[in-house]
């Protein structure tokens, strides 16, 4: 086989270039610390590294979401702690207002502080986060959630939405709570009232019955849906009888018109006696009310529950701010002792309900913060495993690479020397 001079030169140069490229490639690997510089170095490992990098990017986003969720919940928790502190003070003031020895000036002083606390609570309920969004407005973070209306009551302008962030592949965590849930949907202890069935009708305006409220929510669950009838003895009005209002039922046998009718509501009557010359607190099935003084002989009243048909039906829910505003208004208007007593009792119960609502949300926030903490730990563990796998696929074995570089350098030097020897060969040297 004949080899031309140009072919011999080309083969020599190609060999040197190939050996030089191999040595250069190894030097690049050593300088970067990576075994894979291009996908061609290891296609299977390159695909796996791409998947791991995508997973790492998702974990990084989850980490940012966890940080944002923690910041939002921490701010909400701090705000609710402040709300709870203000409510504690308002409750102390309410108890002081119920002191029968207070004169009008003392009540006015308490009302003045209640007004300031009311404004403080309104400010806290309209707190904004670092992005300028209202914490308790639901999805409508750009609009002020709580507004004082012209009549002194308060209106919630937000919605009932709850913002969430994805903190794991299958976990969305709530990072906010709407103000209606926390501050407005408070169970109203004053949701029972007098029906318009008093006998005589003028008895309704007598002020004989007042201060009606629910004092035991568990017992009140069995309160007759049509209310109870309070009847005072026609001979001795200090004696009274309380009995459920029984409505017509259905026949025992609908096909037999002569069958005996079964009442829809059954209940035993309760007899009692008032304290002479005093206002008496009467309890019945979780509800309580005052009988003021001695009523008219034979007078009859119907006390309707939330499902009854009162002349003026109180709402089942009430806002915390409205509770405080109502008590403040009573104290400012020089109310009588009985009116103050009733207003204080209602305010105390509703404030307790409001504080329970706030504490419940604080507990939920604490649970979410615990979830964030454990999820952060899990994400960090997965990140470490991810990086370890990436390192095993990408990173270079320096001992092997340095040995390979030394060998490639020897091969390169040998190829260079061989090329010099072969290039010097000529037939003219034999002549």
C-alpha positions in Angstrom: 0.0 0.0 0.0 1.5 3.3 -1.0 1.0 6.3 1.3 1.5 9.7 -0.3 3.5 12.4 1.4 0.5 14.6 1.9 -1.5 11.8 3.4 1.3 11.1 5.9 1.4 14.7 6.8 -2.4 14.9 7.2 -2.6 11.8 9.4 0.1 13.2 11.6 -1.6 16.5 12.0 -5.0 14.9 12.7 -3.4 12.7 15.4 -1.8 15.7 17.0 -5.1 17.7 16.9 -7.1 14.7 18.3 -4.7 14.2 21.2 -4.5 17.9 21.8 -8.3 18.2 21.9 -8.5 15.3 24.4 -6.0 16.9 26.7 -7.7 20.3 26.4 -11.1 18.7 27.1 -9.7 17.1 30.3 -8.1 20.4 31.3 -11.6 22.1 30.9 -13.2 19.4 33.1 -10.6 19.9 35.8 -10.9 23.7 35.7 -14.8 23.7 35.9 -15.0 20.6 38.2 -17.7 19.2 35.9 -17.6 15.9 34.1 -20.3 16.8 31.6 -19.6 19.9 29.6 -22.0 19.2 26.8 -24.9 16.8 26.4 -22.7 14.7 24.1 -20.5 13.8 27.0 -23.2 11.7 28.6 -26.7 12.0 27.0 -28.5 9.9 29.7 -27.0 11.8 32.6 -27.6 15.1 30.8 -31.3 14.4 30.6 -31.4 13.4 34.3 -29.6 16.6 35.2 -32.1 18.6 33.3 -35.0 17.0 35.2 -33.2 17.6 38.5 -32.6 21.2 37.7 -36.3 21.7 36.8 -37.2 20.1 40.1 -34.8 22.4 41.9 -36.3 25.4 40.3 -39.8 24.3 41.5 -38.4 23.8 45.0 -36.8 27.3 44.9 -40.3 28.7 44.0 -41.9 26.8 46.8 -39.2 28.2 49.1 -40.1 31.7 48.0 -43.8 31.0 48.5 -43.1 29.6 52.0 -41.2 32.8 52.9 -44.1 35.0 51.6 -46.7 32.9 53.4 -44.8 33.0 56.6 -44.4 36.8 56.4 -48.1 37.3 55.6 -49.3 35.0 58.4 -46.8 36.5 60.9 -48.2 39.9 60.2 -51.7 38.7 60.5 -50.8 37.0 63.8 -49.2 40.2 65.2 -52.3 42.2 64.2 -54.7 39.8 65.8 -52.6 39.8 69.0 -53.0 43.6 69.1 -56.7 43.2 68.4 -57.0 40.7 71.3 -55.1 43.2 73.6 -57.5 45.9 72.7 -60.5 43.7 73.3 -59.2 42.7 76.7 -59.1 46.4 77.6 -62.6 47.0 76.2 -63.9 44.1 78.3 -62.3 45.6 81.4 -64.0 48.9 80.6 -67.3 47.1 80.1 -67.1 45.5 83.5 -66.3 48.9 85.0 -69.3 50.4 83.3 -71.5 47.8 85.0 -70.6 49.1 88.4 -73.8 50.4 89.9 -72.0 53.1 91.9 -70.8 54.9 88.9 -72.3 58.3 88.2 -73.0 59.8 84.8 -69.6 61.5 84.7 -67.8 58.1 85.3 -69.8 56.5 82.5 -69.0 59.3 80.2 -65.3 58.8 80.9 -65.6 55.1 80.1 -67.5 55.9 76.9 -64.7 58.3 75.9 -62.1 55.6 76.2 -64.3 53.1 74.5 -64.5 55.5 71.5 -60.7 55.6 71.3 -60.5 51.9 71.5 -63.1 51.6 68.9 -61.0 53.8 66.5 -58.0 51.7 67.4 -59.8 48.5 66.5 -61.0 50.0 63.2 -57.4 50.9 62.3 -56.2 47.4 63.1 -59.0 45.8 61.1 -57.9 47.9 58.1 -54.2 46.9 58.4 -52.3 46.7 55.1 -49.4 44.3 54.3 -46.1 45.2 52.7 -47.6 45.2 49.2 -50.2 47.7 50.3 -53.1 45.2 50.3 -55.6 45.1 53.2 -55.1 42.0 55.3 -58.7 41.3 56.1 -60.5 42.2 52.8 -60.6 38.8 51.3 -59.8 38.8 47.6 -60.5 42.6 47.4 -57.2 43.6 48.8 -57.1 47.1 47.3 -60.4 48.2 49.0 -60.8 49.2 52.6 -62.7 46.4 54.3 -64.3 48.2 57.3 -66.1 51.5 56.9 -68.0 53.5 59.5 -71.5 54.5 58.1 -73.4 57.7 58.7 -75.5 56.2 61.5 -72.4 55.1 63.5 -72.6 51.4 62.6 -69.9 49.6 60.6 -70.1 47.9 57.2 -67.8 45.2 55.8 -66.9 46.1 52.2 -64.6 43.1 51.4 -65.6 39.5 50.4 -65.3 36.1 52.0 -62.3 35.0 49.9 -59.2 33.5 51.3 -55.9 34.0 49.5 -53.7 30.9 49.1 -50.1 30.0 48.0 -48.8 26.7 46.7 -46.1 25.5 49.1 -45.8 22.0 47.8 -46.7 19.9 44.7 -50.1 19.1 46.2 -50.6 21.7 49.0 -52.1 25.1 48.9 -51.9 27.0 52.2 -54.2 29.9 53.1 -52.2 33.0 53.9 -55.1 35.3 54.9 -58.5 35.4 56.6 -61.4 37.7 55.6 -62.7 40.2 58.2 -66.3 39.0 57.9 -65.3 35.6 59.3 -63.2 37.1 62.1 -64.9 40.3 63.2 -68.4 40.3 61.7 -69.9 36.8 62.0 -69.9 36.9 65.7 -72.8 35.0 67.4 -75.2 37.6 68.7 -76.3 36.8 72.3 -79.2 39.2 71.9 -80.9 37.3 69.1 -84.1 36.7 71.2 -86.8 39.3 71.6 -90.4 39.9 72.7 -93.1 38.9 70.4 -96.1 41.2 69.7 -98.5 38.8 71.5 -98.3 40.5 75.0 -101.5 40.5 77.0 -102.6 43.3 77.4 -100.9 44.7 74.3 -99.8 47.8 76.2 -97.6 45.6 78.3 -95.0 45.6 75.6 -94.2 49.2 76.3 -94.1 48.8 80.0 -90.4 47.8 80.2 -91.3 44.8 82.4 -89.1 42.4 80.3 -85.6 43.5 79.3 -82.1 42.3 78.9 -82.9 39.2 76.8 -79.8 37.3 75.8 -78.5 33.8 75.2 -76.2 32.9 78.1 -75.5 29.2 77.3 -75.2 28.3 73.6 -75.2 24.6 74.2 -78.5 24.6 76.3 -80.0 27.2 73.9 -79.8 24.6 71.0 -82.9 23.1 72.6 -84.8 26.4 72.9 -88.3 26.0 71.6 -88.3 27.2 68.0 -91.6 29.1 68.5 -90.5 30.7 71.8 -91.8 30.5 75.3 -94.7 32.1 77.0 -94.3 33.9 80.3 -97.5 34.3 82.3 -97.9 36.1 85.6 -100.4 34.9 88.1 -103.6 37.0 88.1 -103.8 36.9 91.9 -100.1 37.1 92.9 -98.1 38.5 90.0 -94.8 37.5 91.7 -95.6 34.0 90.7 -95.0 33.1 87.0 -95.1 30.2 84.6 -92.8 29.6 81.6 -93.9 27.1 79.0 -93.0 26.4 75.4 -95.3 27.8 72.7 -96.9 24.7 71.2 -98.0 24.8 67.6 -100.5 22.6 66.0 -99.0 19.3 64.9 -100.2 16.7 62.4 -102.7 13.8 62.8 -101.2 10.6 64.1 -102.7 9.0 61.0 -103.0 11.4 58.0 -105.6 9.1 56.4 -107.9 9.2 59.4 -109.4 12.7 60.1 -110.5 11.5 63.5 -107.0 10.5 64.7 -105.4 12.4 67.6 -103.2 15.3 66.7 -99.5 15.1 67.9 -98.1 18.5 69.0 -95.0 19.5 67.0 -93.3 20.8 70.2 -93.6 19.4 73.6 -92.1 20.7 76.8 -92.8 21.0 80.5 -93.8 24.2 82.1 -91.5 25.9 84.6 -92.9 27.7 87.6 -91.0 30.4 89.5 -91.4 33.4 91.8 -90.0 36.9 91.5 -88.1 38.7 94.2 -90.3 41.3 95.7 -89.2 44.9 95.0 -86.2 43.8 92.9 -85.4 43.1 89.3 -85.3 39.3 88.8 -83.0 37.5 86.4 -85.0 34.5 84.9 -83.2 31.6 83.2 -84.8 29.2 80.7 -83.1 26.7 78.3 -79.9 28.7 77.9 -81.7 32.1 77.6 -82.0 34.7 80.3 -83.9 38.0 80.8 -84.8 40.4 83.5 -88.3 40.9 84.9 -88.2 44.5 86.2 -90.1 45.1 89.4 -93.6 43.7 89.8 -95.5 43.1 86.6 -99.2 43.6 86.1 -101.4 40.8 87.4 -102.3 38.3 84.7 -99.8 39.9 82.1 -98.5 37.5 79.4 -95.5 37.8 77.2 -94.1 35.6 74.4 -90.3 35.5 74.1 -89.4 34.5 70.6 -86.2 32.7 69.6 -84.2 33.2 66.4 -86.7 31.1 64.4 -89.8 32.8 65.9 -91.7 35.7 64.5 -90.8 38.7 66.7 -91.9 42.2 65.8 -88.3 43.3 65.4 -86.0 40.3 64.8 -82.5 40.9 66.1 -79.7 39.6 63.8 -78.1 36.3 64.5 -74.7 37.7 63.9 -73.1 41.0 65.0 -69.8 42.7 64.5 -67.3 43.4 67.2 -67.2 47.1 66.4 -71.0 47.4 66.4 -71.0 45.8 69.8 -68.6 48.4 71.2 -70.4 51.2 69.5 -73.8 50.2 70.9 -72.4 50.1 74.5 -70.6 53.4 74.0 -73.8 55.0 72.8 -75.8 53.7 75.8 -73.2 55.1 78.2 -73.1 58.5 76.4 -76.9 58.9 76.4 -77.2 59.0 80.2 -79.2 55.7 80.2 -80.9 54.4 83.3 -79.4 51.8 85.6 -81.4 49.0 84.1 -80.5 50.0 80.5 -76.8 50.1 81.4 -77.1 46.8 83.1 -78.7 45.2 80.1 -76.3 46.8 77.6 -73.3 45.7 79.7 -74.5 42.1 80.0 -75.1 41.9 76.2 -71.8 43.6 75.4 -69.8 41.3 77.7 -71.3 38.1 76.2 -70.8 39.4 72.6 -67.2 40.5 73.4 -66.5 37.0 74.7 -67.9 35.6 71.5 -65.7 38.0 69.5 -62.6 37.1 71.4 -63.3 33.4 70.9 -63.5 34.1 67.2 -60.2 36.0 67.1 -58.6 33.3 69.3 -59.9 30.6 66.9 -58.3 32.3 63.9 -55.1 32.8 65.8 -55.0 29.1 66.5 -55.5 28.4 62.8 -52.6 30.8 61.9 -50.4 28.9 64.4 -51.3 25.6 62.8 -50.4 27.1 59.3 -47.1 28.4 60.6 -46.3 24.9 61.9 -47.1 23.5 58.5 -44.8 26.1 56.9 -42.0 25.1 59.3 -42.3 21.4 58.6 -42.6 22.0 54.8 -39.5 24.2 54.8 -37.6 21.4 56.5 -38.9 18.8 54.0 -38.0 21.1 51.1 -34.5 21.6 52.4 -34.1 17.8 52.8 -35.3 17.2 49.2 -33.0 20.0 48.0 -30.0 18.4 49.7 -30.8 15.0 48.1 -31.3 16.7 44.7 -28.0 18.5 44.9 -26.3 15.3 46.0 -27.7 13.4 43.0 -26.7 16.2 40.7 -23.2 16.2 42.1 -22.9 12.5 41.5 -23.9 12.9 37.9 -22.1 16.1 37.0 -19.0 16.5 39.2 -15.6 15.3 38.2 -13.4 12.6 39.8 -10.2 14.7 40.1 -7.9 11.7 40.7 -9.1 10.0 37.6 -9.1 13.2 35.5 -5.5 14.1 36.6 -4.3 10.6 35.7 -6.0 10.8 32.4 -4.5 14.2 31.7 -1.0 13.0 32.4 -1.5 10.0 30.1 -3.0 12.3 27.4 -0.1 14.7 27.7 2.4 11.8 27.2 0.4 10.6 24.1 0.3 14.2 22.8 4.0 14.6 23.2 4.7 11.2 21.6 2.5 12.1 18.7 4.3 15.3 18.2 7.7 13.7 18.3 6.5 10.9 16.0 5.3 13.5 13.5 8.7 15.2 13.6 10.4 11.9 12.8 8.0 10.9 10.1 8.1 14.3 8.5 11.9 14.1 8.3 11.8 10.8 6.3 12.7 11.1 2.6 14.1 8.9 -0.2 16.7 11.6 -0.7 18.3 10.6 2.6 19.1 7.2 1.0 20.8 8.6 -2.1 
